[in-house]
Amino acid sequence: MASQDHLDKMKMRQDYRNLWHTNLMNTIGADPAYCCLAVWCAPCVSYLLRKRALYNDMSRYVCCAGYMPCSGRCGESRCPEFCLCTEVFLCFGNSVASTRFLLQDEFNIQTTQCDNCIIGFMFCLQQIACIFSIVAMIVGSDEISEASQLLSCLAEFVYCTVCACMQTQHKVEMDKRDGKFGPQPVMAVPPVQQMSRIDQPVPPIVGYTPQLPPPAYGQPYGYPPQGYPPAGYPPAGYPK
């Protein structure tokens, strides 16, 4: 039952209308410093992004954001910080994917064909490298063994690069959610103040004209509204 619900959710994501603020090809140009940080400190970045995706409310944390069979069964409510640390270090790939699904479901973001091709290429390369390693062990050929090692190194390089780009993509999207994009208020010289007269019922407006930042996703910034359900909790098919 839970697996069917997850499959239905994946099909539903194909009908989402919103797009990522930047695709995987352009994340390096969008925030190169953060992309480098995501390469060298990938688990730490995954921890910070998940916490930020939950609006810094760890009481809403569920293992793998409720998208895995183990979700809700790891004692997350007793020590969510420790459980999240365990997730990002032992199940790093799942932690990145879960944060991605969390943002997609919250803001109805679809994955572009370009992103799908990049992610699919990463998985295919890992499978090919694994097959070559198994063949090398069975045959015992030095040439096949060297080829398998080269493929494994290439697969690891692509995996680390794509994960770093995905995490940068998530960070940029949450910057958009939190209103960090858009024109900043421009300071201008205030108009000349006028003295109010007795025959004026309301004195003239003086000073700066208030400017509000443009809304993101059509909802207020910051913490989710009251009654906002925990992200992915309880997971489908499991008791509360």
Residue pairs with C-beta under 8 A, 6 or more apart in sequence:
1 236
1 237
2 69
2 235
2 236
2 237
2 238
5 236
5 237
6 67
6 236
9 105
13 101
13 104
13 105
13 110
13 111
14 110
15 110
16 104
16 108
16 109
16 110
17 108
17 110
18 107
18 108
18 109
18 110
18 217
19 109
19 110
19 112
20 109
20 111
20 112
20 115
20 169
20 172
20 173
21 30
21 169
21 172
21 173
21 175
21 176
21 181
22 30
22 169
22 172
23 112
23 114
23 115
23 169
24 114
24 115
24 118
24 119
24 162
24 165
24 166
24 169
25 114
25 118
27 35
27 165
27 166
27 168
27 169
27 172
28 35
28 165
28 168
30 168
30 172
31 168
31 171
31 172
34 45
34 168
34 171
35 164
35 165
35 168
36 164
37 45
38 45
38 163
38 164
38 165
38 167
38 168
39 160
39 161
39 164
42 92
42 160
42 163
42 164
42 167
43 88
43 89
43 92
43 95
44 88
45 167
46 88
46 92
46 95
46 96
46 99
46 167
47 84
47 85
47 88
49 99
49 167
49 170
49 171
49 174
50 61
50 65
50 84
50 88
50 95
50 98
50 99
50 102
51 58
51 61
51 84
52 174
53 99
53 102
53 103
53 106
53 170
53 174
53 231
54 60
54 61
54 231
55 222
55 223
55 224
57 223
58 80
58 81
58 84
59 77
59 80
59 230
60 230
60 231
60 233
61 76
61 80
61 83
61 84
62 71
62 72
62 76
62 230
62 231
62 232
62 233
62 234
62 235
63 70
63 71
63 72
63 73
63 74
63 76
63 83
63 87
64 70
64 71
64 87
64 91
64 94
64 95
64 98
65 71
65 98
65 99
65 101
65 102
65 231
65 232
66 72
66 231
66 232
66 233
66 234
66 235
66 236
67 97
67 98
67 101
67 232
67 235
68 94
68 98
68 235
69 235
71 232
71 233
71 235
71 238
72 233
72 234
72 235
72 238
73 238
74 83
74 86
75 83
76 83
87 94
87 95
88 95
92 163
93 159
93 163
96 163
96 166
96 167
98 232
99 167
99 170
100 166
100 170
102 231
102 232
103 109
103 170
103 173
103 174
104 110
104 111
105 232
106 231
107 173
107 177
107 217
109 173
111 119
118 162
118 165
119 162
121 158
122 155
122 158
122 159
122 162
125 151
125 154
125 155
125 158
126 155
126 159
128 151
128 155
129 148
129 151
129 152
129 154
129 155
132 144
132 147
132 148
132 151
132 152
133 148
133 152
135 144
135 148
136 144
136 145
136 147
136 148
175 181
176 216
176 217
177 216
177 217
177 221
178 216
178 221
178 222
179 213
179 214
179 215
179 216
179 221
181 216
182 213
182 214
183 214
185 211
186 211
187 208
188 208
190 206
190 207
190 208
191 206
193 206
194 204
194 206
196 203
196 204
215 221
219 225
234 240
